[in-house]
Amino acid sequence: MTEFLALALFLFTFGVLLIGYPVAFTLSGCALIFAGIGYLTGTFDPVFLEAIPNRIQGTLSNELLVAIPLFVFMGVMLEKSKIAEDLLETMGLVFGGLAGGLGISVTLVGMLLAASTGIVGATVVTMGLLSLPTMLRRGYSPQVATGTICASGTLGQIIPPSIVLVLLGDVISSAYQQSQLDRGIYSPDSVTVGDLFLGALVPGILLVCLYIAYLIMVAIVSPEKVPPIPEEERKVSKELWFQVITVLFPPVMLIVLVLGSILSGIATPTEAASVGSVGAIVLAIFKRMFSLSILKEVLRTTTEVTAMVFLILIGAALFSLVFRGFGGDDIVRDFLTSLPGGVFGAMLLVMLVMFLLGFFLDFIEITFVVVPIVAPILLTMGLDPVWLGIMIALNLQTSFLTPPFGFSLFYLRGVAPDSVSTSDIYRGVMPFIAIQLFVLIMLAIWPQMATWLPETVYG
């Protein structure tokens, strides 16, 4: 009966989410309903619910999670200060003379925006509004244009400082400590956000390089799909290079300050995020894009996103307590450890399930609901926590790009002109999905791609 209720709780919650109810209230509401059923049937001990106040207090007092609203504020402020628009215009002029140059510019700007904002939805929408009309007007194939924008926009999942990695850092750290206790080992060591940031650098940069290599290949094989900007429309001069320096230098310096201070250990992610927020305000002031109305809009968006994240956190904490109360974690552990193939079979199944869940759930729900259940089990089986975190992030990034339910595709469809069909978007992302799967397989075969840099820097 207990096993049945644990499975029913998970399936019922997933079904309610698919209907469209708010995630935070669905998680907590379904958990309380099944806790009541379990109490009435004598299969659930309400003592598990006594931990709820401590869980909520721990969530709200977690210094690491304070970085979330600060990074969101930084990203939204940079978006409102038109930095993306200036970067696209300038990089387009630099690379526009080459076949595929405009696509390369979009990829590089997407990488910079990913490192500046870390917000996938905002990046895809911004790039779609600014670059898609220009690419289509220059004669770009709709498939190549939309695929490049979607793929570049989702780099915010893996390029640090990524909000996904910040959230995963907190969850993976807790899972790692739990796995150590399960193995009878007490260790003060844990996984930090800096570890995940370093671990994501090599796979993230490799993705960008492969995206650019694909665009170069298209330019060689089918140059008519990615034509260059006519020379008379480009202003290659000393003024252009001055513009490149003035446009690139401020956001790059901000990225270096934020990311560098975290990786070097000078500042915690929260402290670095606060510096990034102040830096974003300074950049907006210098660009004369700072006003009281913009500040109010940025604060409103930041508050909405932060409230959503923390409500989901609290709902997920309640869900996990009830799920554990029914012995759900033991059921999952027994199932994964009994799979053929051992660790490989368990990891493959978890990655597949997360990939499919990424069609329906946002990364926040997956991070707070699914990862706490499976991560301690996988880590107990001997997997490296940094490698596991990067695999999850890259897997979700691929899922968000995959038709027919990829979130990035929906974001771009919402801002793309009617002349661009949904099938164009679907066909356009296929080569980039293949690239991401290739990198995911490489990371699975060579975990050192994620673990070498953290081990080298932090020893």
Buried (B, 14 or more C-beta within 10 A) or exposed (E): EBBEBBEBBBEBBBEBBEEEBBBBEBBBBBBBBBBEBBBEEEBBEEEBBEBBEEBBEBBEEBEBBBBBBBBBBBBBBBBBBBBBBBBBBBBBBBBBBBBBBBBBBBBBBBBBBBBBBBBBBBBBBBBBBBBBBBBBEBBBBBBBBBBBBBBBBBBBBBBBBBBBBBBBBBBBBBBBBBBBEBEEEEEEEBBBBBBBBBBBBBBBEBBBEBBBEBBBEBBEEEEEBBBBBEEEEBEEEEEBEEBBEEBBEBBEEBBEBBBEBBBEEEBBBBBBBBBBBBBBBBBBEEBEBBEEEBBEBBBEBBEEBBEBBBBBBBBBBBBBBBBBBBBBBBBBBEEBBEBEEEBEBBBEBBBEEBBEBBBBBBBBBBBBBBBBBBBBBBBBBEBBBBBBBBBBBBBBBBBBBBBEEBBBBBBBBEBBEEEBBBEBBBBBBBBBBEBBBEBBEEBBEEBEBBBBBBBEEEE
